[in-house]
Amino acid sequence: MTPGSLDGSIDAAILYLQNIKNTHGPVRLDWDAYHHFPYDSSVTPAFHIICDRLETDEEYSTRLAGEAVLQDRRRLRDLAELARLTELYKDNK
């Protein structure tokens, strides 16, 4: 969560965090002044919301289904790229 996520009143930030607590149980808010997003060379300070709980069976199934969709999209994109490159370089054999 970027610090900008908490822009606004203190009450709004407290309500936002309380909703996360109500949904996920006990949570901890950590400040990371030197956070790096993947593939980003610049530092972006961020808060990390950490909760220690196991995901439910429903959440697990939803996450796996989402990952399967992303994997299928990647596979189709890679196949399309392979077909494009094969067509482009077929005369260079």
C-alpha positions in Angstrom: 0.0 0.0 0.0 1.5 3.3 -1.0 1.3 6.2 1.5 -1.0 7.9 -1.0 -3.6 5.3 -0.2 -4.1 6.9 3.1 -4.5 10.4 1.8 -7.4 12.2 3.4 -8.6 12.4 7.0 -7.2 10.4 9.8 -10.7 9.1 10.4 -10.8 7.8 6.8 -7.5 6.0 7.2 -8.6 4.5 10.5 -11.8 3.3 8.9 -9.8 1.8 5.9 -7.5 -0.1 8.3 -10.4 -1.2 10.5 -12.2 -2.7 7.5 -9.1 -4.7 6.7 -8.9 -5.8 10.3 -12.5 -6.9 10.2 -12.1 -8.8 7.0 -8.7 -10.5 7.7 -8.3 -10.6 11.5 -5.4 -9.2 13.5 -3.1 -7.1 11.3 0.2 -5.2 11.6 1.1 -2.1 9.7 4.8 -1.8 8.8 6.5 1.2 7.2 9.1 0.5 4.6 11.0 3.6 3.7 13.2 1.8 1.1 10.6 -0.3 -0.7 11.4 -1.4 -4.3 8.6 -2.6 -6.5 9.6 -5.5 -8.8 11.5 -4.3 -11.9 11.7 -0.8 -10.5 15.1 0.8 -9.7 13.7 3.7 -7.7 12.8 3.6 -4.0 9.1 4.0 -3.3 8.2 4.2 0.4 5.3 2.1 1.3 3.2 0.6 4.1 2.9 -3.2 4.4 -0.2 -4.6 5.9 0.6 -8.0 7.4 -1.8 -10.5 8.8 -1.1 -14.0 9.9 -3.9 -16.2 8.9 -4.5 -19.1 6.5 -6.5 -18.4 3.4 -9.9 -20.1 3.3 -10.7 -22.8 0.8 -12.8 -20.4 -1.2 -10.0 -17.8 -1.3 -7.5 -20.6 -2.3 -9.8 -21.8 -5.1 -10.3 -18.2 -6.3 -6.6 -17.5 -6.3 -5.8 -20.7 -8.2 -8.5 -20.0 -10.8 -7.1 -16.5 -11.3 -3.6 -17.9 -11.7 -4.8 -20.4 -14.2 -6.4 -17.6 -16.3 -3.2 -15.6 -16.2 -1.2 -18.7 -17.2 -3.5 -19.3 -20.1 -3.2 -15.7 -21.3 0.6 -15.9 -21.1 0.5 -19.2 -23.1 -1.7 -17.7 -25.8 0.4 -14.6 -26.0 3.6 -16.6 -26.3 2.1 -18.8 -29.0 1.0 -15.8 -30.9 4.5 -14.3 -30.6 6.0 -17.6 -31.7 3.7 -17.7 -34.8 4.6 -14.1 -35.6 8.3 -14.7 -35.3 8.1 -18.0 -37.2 6.4 -16.2 -40.1 8.8 -13.3 -40.0 11.9 -15.5 -40.1 10.8 -18.5 -42.0 12.9 -17.5 -45.1 16.1 -17.3 -43.0 16.5 -21.0 -42.5 
